């Protein structure tokens, strides 16, 4: 890893103008691109003490070997140049949304002599009207099939169209009335263009005139006793209404807007976009990204705007609704206005229908993130690839089918606990989870705690092997802890816990924690369990005795699996630690009375009403409580007398001592 001070620019060399900067690694590759309103303070912030930087930022500056910048005139130019360089260099530390598919759109090729309706993907072309995007191509085809009854626009390919003109016979759609057959002159070229424009008007939301016209024609045909024509028009009207139902009206004012919503955790973020045109949701799309840089919600919104509109393939609507406004706002708004050629309202909805719709988009984003994580965790192929990547990176003889991870948790040295989580075949096996209380010492020492926990876990494993005859215990090792009868299966006589060793042992931490775990294994004579540590600050994998970490690519499924294992161990440990702390803080004076269980404590409090009245009671009065004998009553009186009474409650507004202590609890 590079020392940032080795390539820090000289004082005063960085300009204070707006600009875009690039960090390069030792091989000259661009690893990060950023922009700034003023380059000097922004770049200087990267060269402070690495320990004070965000972990992802620290990882970036220690990977980089050089920094360079380009000065521009305005912040809008900086925004445009930043997007161009991100697209060109694909830096590993920049947020890049992964769009897992190219979304289909309904396109009308008004730039052709005979316009055609078709499904299109990819970049937009000049002279083509687009509607969508849609989630699936079949949704477009269903809509078009309904629309062709009323607007029989050409849908055939150029080859089919040319062939029909040569032979003077239309295709099947021309015969069944779903194409106006301009190929054989049933309508003129101008009439066909007008028909295509009417199709576009209806899809754009201007539906009222068309529906009224068809309804009037239907009534006139019925009045003139042209019942077949009236029935056909009735079916046309129903087809158009069904097509409209596929794009439900959600905003009554005919709004054109794009709504962005985000769902994120520490590692990943998902964005969902709803495209509303003419007050109707015309389509939606979603992306997922790894949070490889230190970026907040506003920064993720800015990246999403760049991703969607920067390529020029998506038109910018009048309104863009987001969960948080980028900082600074003005350059982004000016950039969007320049792309649209008219004013763009970029804002956070506060109330009304748009706020309600944003809530729906947010739910979709949250579901998208959950589904993404579930898919990555449950897919057999993905899990197999992740295990193989771990085996290759750590140079293991075989893939680690059983992985155990340990984490230490405490609050300023109090309630020190540890967790053990187990993953088998890449999936969590919660029935094998275990938790520990640190018993060997008091205070805060994560390294010593890790040594104790690993020792206790694998000592139990050795005892299991000893009982089954798989392990001969040398006499010089001395006695080991006995296995309590409650932990032995009645059917097999085997211990219920710690029966199987892992192929890979993971500890949450860096070199010190790995060294402590290695020392514990060596002391027990265990040399067939692979060991590594995952340091959360820089997401580095440490091996015993290694001077440099193993760095897995951010897109690696192996790294993702290790992160899941580590995060699950952290969650399990901190949950246990919080429960112990809560129990300790709520423990009353009766909790430590010998021989007094929960049932009799509750009976005492119910009988006397409060701890204050119980403290004032005599031994004889306490003996009146059902289940409380003379010896227990004497123990309670002695225990309460040995403790200082609880300080009286005070009204903080008046300073008055509150005499009523009926609410006092143990």
C-alpha positions as CSV (number, residue, x, y, z in Angstrom):
1,X,0.0,0.0,0.0
2,X,1.2,3.5,-0.9
3,X,1.7,6.2,1.7
4,X,-0.5,9.2,0.6
5,X,2.2,11.6,1.7
6,X,4.5,10.4,-1.1
7,X,2.4,11.8,-3.8
8,X,0.7,14.7,-2.0
9,X,0.9,17.9,-4.2
10,X,3.0,20.7,-3.0
11,X,1.3,23.4,-0.8
12,X,-0.3,26.0,-3.0
13,X,0.0,23.9,-6.1
14,X,-3.7,23.0,-6.2
15,X,-5.9,25.7,-7.6
16,X,-9.1,26.9,-5.9
17,X,-11.1,26.8,-9.2
18,X,-13.8,24.3,-10.0
19,X,-12.5,21.1,-11.5
20,X,-12.3,17.4,-11.8
21,X,-9.6,15.2,-10.3
22,X,-8.3,11.7,-10.9
23,X,-6.4,9.3,-8.6
24,X,-4.2,6.8,-10.4
25,X,-2.5,3.6,-9.0
26,X,1.1,2.6,-9.4
27,X,0.3,1.2,-12.9
28,X,-1.2,4.4,-14.1
29,X,-4.8,3.2,-14.0
30,X,-7.5,5.6,-13.0
31,X,-9.1,4.3,-9.8
32,X,-11.2,7.3,-8.7
33,X,-12.7,10.3,-10.4
34,X,-14.3,13.2,-8.5
35,X,-15.4,16.8,-8.9
36,X,-15.2,19.8,-6.7
37,X,-16.4,23.4,-6.5
38,X,-12.9,24.3,-5.2
39,X,-10.2,21.8,-5.9
40,X,-7.8,22.8,-3.1
41,X,-9.9,22.1,0.0
42,X,-11.4,19.0,-1.6
43,X,-8.0,17.4,-2.5
44,X,-6.4,18.5,0.8
45,X,-9.1,16.5,2.7
46,X,-7.7,13.3,1.2
47,X,-4.2,13.8,2.6
48,X,-5.0,14.0,6.3
49,X,-4.2,11.2,8.8
50,X,-5.5,8.0,7.2
51,X,-6.9,6.9,10.5
52,X,-9.3,9.8,10.4
53,X,-10.6,9.0,6.9
54,X,-13.7,6.9,6.1
55,X,-12.6,3.2,5.5
56,X,-13.4,3.3,1.8
57,X,-11.7,6.6,1.3
58,X,-8.6,5.3,3.2
59,X,-8.5,2.3,1.0
60,X,-8.6,4.5,-2.1
61,X,-5.8,6.9,-1.1
62,X,-3.5,4.0,0.0
63,X,-4.1,2.2,-3.3
64,X,-3.4,5.4,-5.3
65,X,0.1,6.5,-6.3
66,X,-0.7,9.9,-8.0
67,X,-3.3,12.5,-8.3
68,X,-4.0,14.9,-11.1
69,X,-6.7,17.5,-11.9
70,X,-8.3,19.5,-14.7
71,X,-9.6,23.0,-14.1
72,X,-13.0,23.9,-15.7
73,X,-15.0,27.1,-15.8
74,X,-18.2,26.1,-14.0
75,X,-19.6,23.4,-11.8
76,X,-21.9,22.3,-14.6
77,X,-18.8,21.6,-16.8
78,X,-17.2,19.7,-13.9
79,X,-20.3,17.5,-13.6
80,X,-20.3,16.7,-17.3
81,X,-16.5,16.0,-17.3
82,X,-16.8,13.8,-14.2
83,X,-19.5,11.7,-15.9
84,X,-17.4,11.4,-19.1
85,X,-14.3,10.2,-17.3
86,X,-16.3,7.7,-15.2
87,X,-17.7,6.2,-18.4
88,X,-14.3,6.3,-20.1
89,X,-12.0,4.9,-17.3
90,X,-14.5,2.8,-15.2
91,X,-12.7,3.6,-11.9
92,X,-12.9,0.8,-9.3
93,X,-13.6,3.1,-6.4
94,X,-16.5,5.1,-8.0
95,X,-20.1,4.2,-7.5
96,X,-21.4,2.5,-10.6
97,X,-25.0,1.3,-10.8
98,X,-25.2,-2.2,-12.3
99,X,-28.3,-2.4,-14.5
100,X,-28.8,-6.1,-15.0
101,X,-30.7,-5.8,-18.2
102,X,-31.4,-3.4,-21.1
103,X,-35.0,-2.2,-20.6
104,X,-37.3,-2.4,-23.6
105,X,-39.2,0.5,-24.9
106,X,-42.1,1.1,-27.3
107,X,-40.7,3.0,-30.3
108,X,-42.4,4.6,-33.3
109,X,-39.9,5.3,-36.1
110,X,-41.3,8.6,-37.4
111,X,-38.0,9.2,-39.2
112,X,-38.9,6.5,-41.7
113,X,-41.1,7.0,-44.8
114,X,-43.6,4.5,-43.5
115,X,-43.4,4.7,-39.7
116,X,-43.2,1.4,-37.8
117,X,-44.1,0.4,-34.2
118,X,-41.6,-1.9,-32.6
119,X,-39.8,-2.9,-29.4
120,X,-36.4,-1.2,-29.1
121,X,-33.5,-1.3,-26.6
122,X,-30.4,0.7,-26.1
123,X,-29.6,4.3,-27.0
124,X,-32.3,6.5,-28.4
125,X,-32.2,7.5,-32.1
126,X,-33.1,10.8,-33.6
127,X,-36.6,11.0,-35.1
128,X,-37.9,8.1,-33.1
129,X,-40.6,8.5,-30.5
130,X,-40.1,6.4,-27.4
131,X,-42.6,5.3,-24.7
132,X,-41.5,3.4,-21.6
133,X,-39.3,1.8,-20.5
134,X,-41.3,-1.4,-19.7
135,X,-40.3,-4.2,-17.4
136,X,-40.8,-6.8,-20.0
137,X,-41.0,-6.9,-23.8
138,X,-44.2,-8.9,-23.7
139,X,-45.9,-6.0,-21.8
140,X,-45.2,-3.8,-24.9
141,X,-46.5,-6.4,-27.3
142,X,-49.8,-6.8,-25.3
143,X,-50.3,-3.1,-25.4
144,X,-49.5,-2.8,-29.1
145,X,-51.8,-5.7,-29.9
146,X,-54.7,-3.9,-28.3
147,X,-53.8,-0.5,-29.9
148,X,-53.6,-1.9,-33.5
149,X,-57.3,-2.5,-33.6
150,X,-57.8,1.3,-33.6
151,X,-54.4,2.5,-34.9
152,X,-53.3,-0.2,-37.4
153,X,-49.8,1.1,-37.9
154,X,-47.2,-1.0,-39.6
155,X,-45.2,-3.3,-37.3
156,X,-43.4,-5.5,-39.8
157,X,-39.7,-5.5,-40.5
158,X,-38.2,-3.7,-43.5
159,X,-37.6,-7.1,-45.3
160,X,-41.3,-8.2,-44.9
161,X,-42.5,-4.7,-46.0
162,X,-40.3,-4.7,-49.1
163,X,-41.4,-8.2,-50.1
164,X,-45.1,-7.3,-49.7
165,X,-44.6,-4.3,-52.0
166,X,-42.9,-6.5,-54.6
167,X,-45.6,-9.2,-54.7
168,X,-48.5,-6.8,-54.2
169,X,-50.0,-8.8,-51.3
170,X,-50.0,-7.8,-47.6
171,X,-49.0,-10.0,-44.7
172,X,-51.4,-11.7,-42.3
173,X,-51.9,-8.5,-40.2
174,X,-53.1,-6.7,-43.2
175,X,-55.8,-9.3,-43.9
176,X,-57.1,-9.4,-40.3
177,X,-57.3,-5.6,-39.9
178,X,-54.3,-5.0,-37.6
179,X,-52.3,-3.2,-40.3
180,X,-53.5,-0.5,-42.7
181,X,-51.3,-2.2,-45.4
182,X,-49.5,0.9,-46.8
183,X,-47.3,-1.6,-48.6
184,X,-50.0,-2.4,-51.1
185,X,-51.5,1.1,-51.2
186,X,-54.6,0.6,-49.0
187,X,-53.7,3.9,-47.5
188,X,-51.3,6.6,-48.7
189,X,-48.0,7.4,-47.2
190,X,-49.3,10.7,-45.7
191,X,-52.4,8.9,-44.2
192,X,-50.1,6.3,-42.6
193,X,-47.9,9.0,-41.1
194,X,-51.0,10.7,-39.7
195,X,-52.1,7.3,-38.2
196,X,-48.7,6.9,-36.6
197,X,-48.9,10.4,-35.1
198,X,-52.4,9.6,-33.6
199,X,-50.9,6.4,-32.1
200,X,-48.2,8.5,-30.5
201,X,-50.7,11.1,-29.2
202,X,-52.7,8.3,-27.5
203,X,-49.6,6.8,-26.0
204,X,-48.5,10.2,-24.7
205,X,-51.7,10.5,-22.7
206,X,-53.9,12.6,-25.0
207,X,-56.6,10.0,-24.9
208,X,-59.8,11.9,-24.4
209,X,-60.4,13.1,-28.0
210,X,-59.8,9.6,-29.5
211,X,-62.2,7.9,-27.0
212,X,-64.9,10.5,-27.6
213,X,-64.6,10.3,-31.3
214,X,-64.9,6.5,-31.4
215,X,-67.8,6.6,-29.0
216,X,-69.6,9.1,-31.2
217,X,-69.0,7.0,-34.3
218,X,-70.3,3.9,-32.4
219,X,-73.5,5.8,-31.5
220,X,-74.0,7.1,-35.0
221,X,-73.5,3.6,-36.5
222,X,-76.0,2.2,-34.0
223,X,-78.5,4.9,-34.8
224,X,-78.1,4.2,-38.5
225,X,-78.6,0.4,-37.8
226,X,-75.0,-0.4,-38.9
227,X,-74.8,-2.9,-36.0
228,X,-71.7,-4.7,-37.3
229,X,-69.8,-1.4,-37.5
230,X,-71.1,-0.4,-34.1
231,X,-70.0,-3.7,-32.6
232,X,-66.5,-3.3,-34.1
233,X,-66.2,0.3,-32.7
234,X,-67.4,-1.0,-29.3
235,X,-64.6,-3.6,-29.3
236,X,-62.1,-0.9,-30.4
237,X,-63.3,1.3,-27.5
238,X,-62.8,-1.6,-25.1
239,X,-59.4,-2.4,-26.4
240,X,-58.2,1.2,-25.9
241,X,-59.6,1.3,-22.4
242,X,-57.8,-2.0,-21.6
243,X,-54.6,-0.5,-22.9
244,X,-55.1,2.5,-20.7
245,X,-55.6,0.3,-17.7
246,X,-52.1,-1.2,-18.2
247,X,-50.8,2.3,-17.5
248,X,-52.8,3.3,-14.4
249,X,-53.4,7.0,-13.7
250,X,-51.6,7.9,-10.5
251,X,-51.3,11.7,-10.9
252,X,-54.4,13.5,-11.9
253,X,-52.7,16.7,-13.2
254,X,-51.1,14.9,-16.2
255,X,-47.6,15.2,-14.7
256,X,-44.4,14.2,-16.6
257,X,-41.9,13.2,-13.9
258,X,-39.2,10.7,-13.0
259,X,-39.3,9.5,-9.4
260,X,-36.1,8.2,-7.8
261,X,-35.9,6.2,-4.5
262,X,-33.0,4.5,-2.7
263,X,-32.6,1.6,-0.3
264,X,-29.1,1.1,1.1
265,X,-27.0,-0.6,3.7
266,X,-23.3,-0.3,4.6
267,X,-22.2,-2.3,1.5
268,X,-24.8,-1.8,-1.3
269,X,-27.5,0.5,-2.5
270,X,-30.5,-0.1,-4.8
271,X,-32.2,2.6,-6.8
272,X,-35.7,2.4,-8.3
273,X,-37.0,4.8,-10.9
274,X,-40.7,5.2,-11.9
275,X,-41.3,7.0,-15.2
276,X,-44.6,9.0,-15.1
277,X,-45.8,10.5,-18.4
278,X,-49.1,12.2,-18.7
279,X,-49.9,11.2,-15.1
280,X,-49.4,7.5,-15.8
281,X,-46.6,5.2,-14.8
282,X,-45.2,4.2,-18.1
283,X,-42.4,2.0,-16.8
284,X,-39.8,1.5,-14.1
285,X,-36.2,0.3,-13.8
286,X,-33.8,-0.5,-11.0
287,X,-30.1,-0.7,-10.4
288,X,-27.9,-2.0,-7.7
289,X,-24.4,-0.8,-6.7
290,X,-21.6,-1.6,-4.3
291,X,-20.8,1.4,-2.1
292,X,-17.1,1.4,-2.9
293,X,-16.7,5.1,-2.0
294,X,-17.7,7.2,1.0
295,X,-21.0,8.6,-0.3
296,X,-24.3,9.6,1.3
297,X,-27.8,9.4,0.0
298,X,-27.5,12.8,-1.8
299,X,-24.3,11.5,-3.5
300,X,-26.0,8.3,-4.6
301,X,-28.9,10.4,-6.0
302,X,-26.4,12.4,-8.1
303,X,-24.7,9.3,-9.4
304,X,-28.2,7.9,-10.3
305,X,-29.0,11.1,-12.2
306,X,-25.7,10.9,-14.1
307,X,-26.3,7.2,-14.9
308,X,-29.8,7.8,-16.3
309,X,-29.5,11.0,-18.2
310,X,-25.8,11.4,-18.8
311,X,-25.7,9.1,-21.8
312,X,-28.3,11.1,-23.7
313,X,-30.5,8.0,-24.2
314,X,-33.2,9.1,-21.7
315,X,-35.2,12.3,-22.1
316,X,-35.4,14.5,-19.0
317,X,-39.0,15.3,-17.9
318,X,-40.3,18.5,-16.4
319,X,-40.0,17.2,-12.9
320,X,-37.4,14.9,-11.2
321,X,-38.4,13.8,-7.7
322,X,-35.7,12.5,-5.5
323,X,-35.3,11.4,-1.8
324,X,-32.5,13.9,-1.1
325,X,-31.1,16.8,-3.1
326,X,-27.5,16.7,-4.4
327,X,-25.0,19.1,-2.9
328,X,-24.5,21.6,-4.4
329,X,-27.9,21.6,-6.1
330,X,-27.6,24.4,-8.6
331,X,-25.0,22.8,-11.0
332,X,-27.0,19.6,-11.2
333,X,-30.2,21.5,-11.9
334,X,-28.5,23.6,-14.6
335,X,-27.1,20.4,-16.1
336,X,-30.5,18.8,-16.3
337,X,-32.0,22.0,-17.7
338,X,-29.3,22.1,-20.4
339,X,-30.1,18.4,-21.4
340,X,-33.8,19.1,-21.6
341,X,-33.6,22.5,-23.2
342,X,-36.1,23.8,-20.7
343,X,-36.5,24.3,-17.0
344,X,-36.3,21.1,-14.8
345,X,-37.8,21.1,-11.3
346,X,-35.5,18.9,-9.2
347,X,-37.0,18.5,-5.7
348,X,-38.1,16.3,-2.8
349,X,-41.9,15.8,-2.7
350,X,-43.3,16.9,0.7
351,X,-47.0,16.0,0.5
352,X,-49.9,14.9,-1.7
353,X,-50.1,12.3,-4.4
354,X,-46.4,12.6,-5.4
355,X,-45.3,12.0,-1.9
356,X,-47.5,8.9,-1.7
357,X,-46.1,7.6,-5.1
358,X,-42.6,8.2,-3.8
359,X,-43.4,5.9,-0.9
360,X,-44.4,3.2,-3.3
361,X,-41.1,3.7,-5.2
362,X,-39.2,3.5,-1.9
363,X,-40.9,0.2,-1.1
364,X,-39.9,-1.1,-4.5
365,X,-36.3,-0.1,-3.9
366,X,-36.2,-1.8,-0.6
367,X,-37.7,-5.0,-2.1
368,X,-35.1,-4.8,-4.9
369,X,-32.2,-4.7,-2.5
370,X,-33.7,-7.6,-0.4
371,X,-34.2,-9.7,-3.6
372,X,-30.7,-8.9,-4.8
373,X,-29.1,-10.1,-1.5
374,X,-31.4,-13.1,-1.4
375,X,-30.5,-14.0,-5.0
376,X,-26.8,-13.7,-4.3
377,X,-27.0,-15.7,-1.1
378,X,-29.3,-18.5,-2.3
379,X,-28.1,-19.1,-5.9
380,X,-26.2,-22.4,-5.9
381,X,-23.9,-21.4,-8.8
382,X,-23.1,-18.1,-7.1
383,X,-22.3,-19.8,-3.8
384,X,-20.2,-22.4,-5.4
385,X,-18.2,-19.7,-7.2
386,X,-17.8,-17.7,-4.0
387,X,-16.4,-20.7,-2.1
388,X,-14.1,-21.5,-5.0
389,X,-12.8,-17.9,-5.1
390,X,-12.1,-18.1,-1.3
391,X,-10.3,-21.3,-1.7
392,X,-8.2,-19.9,-4.6
393,X,-7.4,-16.6,-2.8
394,X,-6.4,-18.3,0.4
395,X,-4.6,-21.2,-1.4
396,X,-6.7,-23.9,0.4
397,X,-6.6,-27.5,-0.6
398,X,-10.4,-27.7,-1.0
399,X,-13.4,-25.3,-0.9
400,X,-14.4,-24.4,2.7
401,X,-17.8,-26.1,3.0
402,X,-18.0,-25.2,6.7
403,X,-17.0,-21.7,7.7
404,X,-17.0,-20.4,11.3
405,X,-16.6,-16.7,12.2
406,X,-15.9,-15.2,15.6
407,X,-16.5,-11.6,16.8
408,X,-16.0,-9.8,20.1
409,X,-18.5,-7.2,21.3
410,X,-18.5,-4.9,24.4
411,X,-19.4,-1.4,25.5
412,X,-16.3,0.3,26.9
413,X,-15.0,-2.9,28.4
414,X,-18.2,-3.9,30.1
415,X,-20.4,-6.9,29.2
416,X,-17.7,-8.5,27.0
417,X,-19.1,-11.3,24.9
418,X,-18.3,-13.2,21.7
419,X,-20.2,-14.9,19.0
420,X,-19.7,-17.8,16.7
421,X,-21.7,-18.2,13.5
422,X,-21.6,-21.1,11.1
423,X,-22.1,-21.1,7.3
424,X,-22.3,-24.4,5.5
425,X,-22.3,-24.5,1.7
426,X,-22.4,-20.8,1.8
427,X,-25.6,-20.6,3.8
428,X,-26.1,-19.6,7.4
429,X,-26.8,-22.6,9.8
430,X,-28.3,-20.8,12.7
431,X,-28.8,-23.9,14.8
432,X,-25.0,-24.1,15.1
433,X,-24.6,-20.5,16.3
434,X,-23.0,-20.1,19.7
435,X,-22.3,-17.2,22.1
436,X,-19.7,-16.8,24.8
437,X,-19.2,-14.7,27.9
438,X,-15.6,-13.7,28.4
439,X,-14.6,-15.2,31.8
440,X,-10.8,-15.2,31.9
441,X,-10.3,-11.5,32.7
442,X,-12.1,-8.2,33.0
443,X,-11.8,-5.1,30.9
444,X,-11.3,-4.3,27.2
445,X,-8.9,-6.5,25.3
446,X,-10.2,-7.8,22.0
447,X,-7.1,-9.8,21.2
448,X,-7.0,-11.6,24.5
449,X,-10.8,-12.2,24.3
450,X,-10.4,-13.7,20.8
451,X,-7.6,-16.0,22.1
452,X,-9.9,-17.2,25.0
453,X,-12.9,-17.8,22.7
454,X,-11.0,-19.8,20.1
455,X,-9.3,-21.8,22.9
456,X,-12.6,-22.7,24.5
457,X,-14.3,-23.6,21.2
458,X,-11.5,-25.9,20.0
459,X,-10.9,-27.4,23.4
460,X,-14.4,-28.7,23.3
461,X,-13.8,-30.0,19.8
462,X,-10.8,-32.0,21.1
463,X,-12.8,-33.4,23.9
464,X,-15.3,-34.7,21.4
465,X,-12.6,-36.4,19.4
466,X,-11.2,-37.8,22.6
467,X,-14.5,-39.3,23.6
468,X,-15.0,-41.0,20.2
469,X,-11.4,-42.3,20.2
470,X,-10.3,-40.2,17.3
471,X,-7.8,-38.3,19.3
472,X,-5.2,-39.5,21.8
473,X,-4.5,-37.0,24.5
474,X,-0.8,-36.8,25.5
475,X,-0.4,-36.9,29.3
476,X,1.7,-33.7,29.4
477,X,-1.2,-31.7,28.1
478,X,-2.9,-32.1,31.4
479,X,-6.6,-32.3,32.2
480,X,-9.2,-30.6,30.1
481,X,-12.6,-29.3,31.0
482,X,-15.2,-32.0,31.4
483,X,-18.3,-32.0,29.2
484,X,-21.4,-31.4,31.3
485,X,-24.0,-34.2,31.1
486,X,-26.6,-31.7,29.8
487,X,-24.6,-31.1,26.7
488,X,-24.3,-34.8,25.8
489,X,-26.9,-36.5,23.6
490,X,-28.8,-39.3,25.3
491,X,-29.1,-41.3,22.1
492,X,-25.5,-41.1,20.9
493,X,-23.5,-40.0,23.9
494,X,-21.9,-37.3,21.7
495,X,-21.7,-33.7,22.7
496,X,-24.4,-31.5,21.1
497,X,-22.1,-28.6,20.6
498,X,-18.9,-28.0,18.7
499,X,-18.9,-31.5,17.3
500,X,-17.5,-30.6,13.8
501,X,-14.4,-28.6,12.9
502,X,-14.6,-25.9,10.3
503,X,-12.6,-26.0,7.1
504,X,-12.1,-22.2,7.4
505,X,-12.0,-20.1,10.6
506,X,-12.7,-16.4,10.1
507,X,-12.1,-13.8,12.8
508,X,-13.4,-10.2,12.7
509,X,-10.3,-8.1,12.7
510,X,-6.8,-7.7,11.3
511,X,-3.3,-9.0,12.2
512,X,-3.6,-8.9,16.0
513,X,-6.8,-10.9,16.1
514,X,-5.5,-13.4,13.5
515,X,-2.3,-13.9,15.5
516,X,-4.3,-14.5,18.7
517,X,-6.4,-17.1,17.0
518,X,-3.3,-18.8,15.5
519,X,-1.7,-18.9,18.9
520,X,-4.8,-20.5,20.4
521,X,-4.8,-23.2,17.7
522,X,-1.1,-23.9,18.0
523,X,-1.4,-24.3,21.8
524,X,-4.0,-26.9,21.3
525,X,-2.0,-28.6,18.5
526,X,-4.6,-28.0,15.8
527,X,-3.0,-27.6,12.4
528,X,-5.7,-28.7,10.0
529,X,-8.0,-25.7,10.2
530,X,-7.4,-22.7,7.8
531,X,-7.5,-19.3,9.4
532,X,-8.0,-15.8,8.1
533,X,-9.2,-12.4,9.4
534,X,-11.4,-9.8,7.7
535,X,-10.6,-6.3,8.7
536,X,-13.8,-4.2,8.3
537,X,-12.0,-0.9,7.9
538,X,-10.5,-1.7,4.5
539,X,-12.2,-5.1,3.8
540,X,-8.8,-6.8,3.7
541,X,-8.2,-10.5,4.3
542,X,-5.3,-11.2,6.6
543,X,-3.5,-14.6,6.9
544,X,-1.4,-15.7,9.8
545,X,2.1,-14.4,9.6
546,X,1.5,-12.4,6.4
547,X,3.0,-8.9,6.2
548,X,0.5,-7.9,3.5
549,X,-3.2,-8.6,3.2
550,X,-5.0,-10.6,0.5
551,X,-7.1,-8.1,-1.5
552,X,-10.2,-9.6,-3.2
553,X,-11.9,-7.6,-6.0
554,X,-14.9,-5.6,-4.8
555,X,-17.0,-7.5,-7.3
556,X,-15.8,-10.8,-6.0
557,X,-18.5,-13.2,-4.8
558,X,-15.9,-14.7,-2.4
559,X,-15.5,-11.3,-0.7
560,X,-19.2,-10.8,-0.6
561,X,-19.6,-14.2,1.2
562,X,-16.9,-13.3,3.7
563,X,-18.6,-10.0,4.4
564,X,-21.9,-11.7,5.0
565,X,-20.3,-14.1,7.4
566,X,-18.5,-11.4,9.3
567,X,-21.5,-9.1,9.4
568,X,-23.7,-11.9,10.7
569,X,-21.1,-12.6,13.4
570,X,-21.1,-9.0,14.3
571,X,-24.9,-8.8,14.4
572,X,-25.2,-11.9,16.6
573,X,-22.5,-10.7,19.0
574,X,-23.9,-7.2,19.4
575,X,-27.4,-8.5,19.9
576,X,-26.2,-10.7,22.8
577,X,-24.1,-7.9,24.3
578,X,-27.1,-5.5,24.2
579,X,-29.3,-8.0,25.9
580,X,-26.7,-8.6,28.7
581,X,-26.3,-4.8,29.1
582,X,-30.1,-4.3,29.3
583,X,-30.5,-7.1,31.8
584,X,-27.7,-5.7,34.0
585,X,-29.1,-2.1,33.9
586,X,-32.6,-3.3,34.8
587,X,-31.4,-5.7,37.5
588,X,-33.0,-4.9,40.9
589,X,-31.9,-5.3,44.5
590,X,-33.8,-8.6,44.7
591,X,-32.0,-10.2,41.7
592,X,-28.9,-11.1,43.7
593,X,-30.7,-12.4,46.8
594,X,-29.6,-16.1,47.2
595,X,-32.4,-18.6,46.8
596,X,-34.9,-16.1,45.5
597,X,-36.0,-16.9,42.0
598,X,-38.2,-15.0,39.6
599,X,-41.5,-16.4,40.8
600,X,-40.9,-15.5,44.5
601,X,-39.5,-12.1,43.6
602,X,-42.7,-11.3,41.7
603,X,-44.8,-12.7,44.6
604,X,-43.0,-10.4,47.1
605,X,-43.5,-7.3,44.9
606,X,-47.1,-8.1,44.2
607,X,-47.8,-8.6,48.0
608,X,-46.1,-5.4,49.2
609,X,-46.7,-3.2,46.1
610,X,-43.2,-1.7,46.0
611,X,-39.6,-2.2,47.0
612,X,-39.8,0.6,49.5
613,X,-42.6,-1.1,51.4
614,X,-40.8,-4.5,51.2
615,X,-37.7,-2.9,52.7
616,X,-39.8,-1.6,55.6
617,X,-41.4,-5.0,56.3
618,X,-40.4,-7.3,59.1
619,X,-39.4,-10.9,58.8
620,X,-42.8,-12.0,60.1
621,X,-44.6,-9.9,57.5
622,X,-42.5,-11.3,54.7
623,X,-43.2,-14.9,55.9
624,X,-46.9,-14.2,55.2
625,X,-46.2,-14.2,51.4
626,X,-47.0,-17.7,50.0
627,X,-43.9,-19.7,49.3
628,X,-41.6,-17.6,51.5
629,X,-40.2,-19.4,54.5
630,X,-38.4,-18.1,57.6
631,X,-34.9,-18.5,56.3
632,X,-35.7,-16.9,52.9
633,X,-37.4,-14.0,54.7
634,X,-34.4,-13.4,56.9
635,X,-32.1,-13.5,53.8
636,X,-34.3,-10.9,52.1
637,X,-34.3,-8.6,55.1
638,X,-30.5,-8.9,55.5
639,X,-29.9,-8.3,51.8
640,X,-32.1,-5.2,51.7
641,X,-30.6,-3.8,54.9
642,X,-27.1,-4.1,53.5
643,X,-27.9,-1.9,50.6
644,X,-28.2,1.9,50.6
645,X,-31.8,2.9,50.0
646,X,-32.6,4.3,46.6
647,X,-32.4,8.1,46.4
648,X,-35.8,9.8,46.5
649,X,-37.2,11.1,43.2
650,X,-36.9,14.8,42.6
651,X,-39.1,17.1,40.5
652,X,-36.5,18.7,38.2
653,X,-38.7,21.7,37.6
654,X,-39.3,22.7,41.2
655,X,-36.6,20.8,43.1
656,X,-39.3,19.2,45.3
657,X,-38.7,15.7,46.7
658,X,-41.5,13.4,45.5
659,X,-42.5,11.3,48.5
660,X,-44.7,8.8,46.7
661,X,-42.5,5.9,45.7
662,X,-45.2,3.5,44.8
663,X,-43.8,3.1,41.3
664,X,-40.4,2.0,42.6
665,X,-39.3,-1.3,41.0
666,X,-36.4,-3.7,41.7
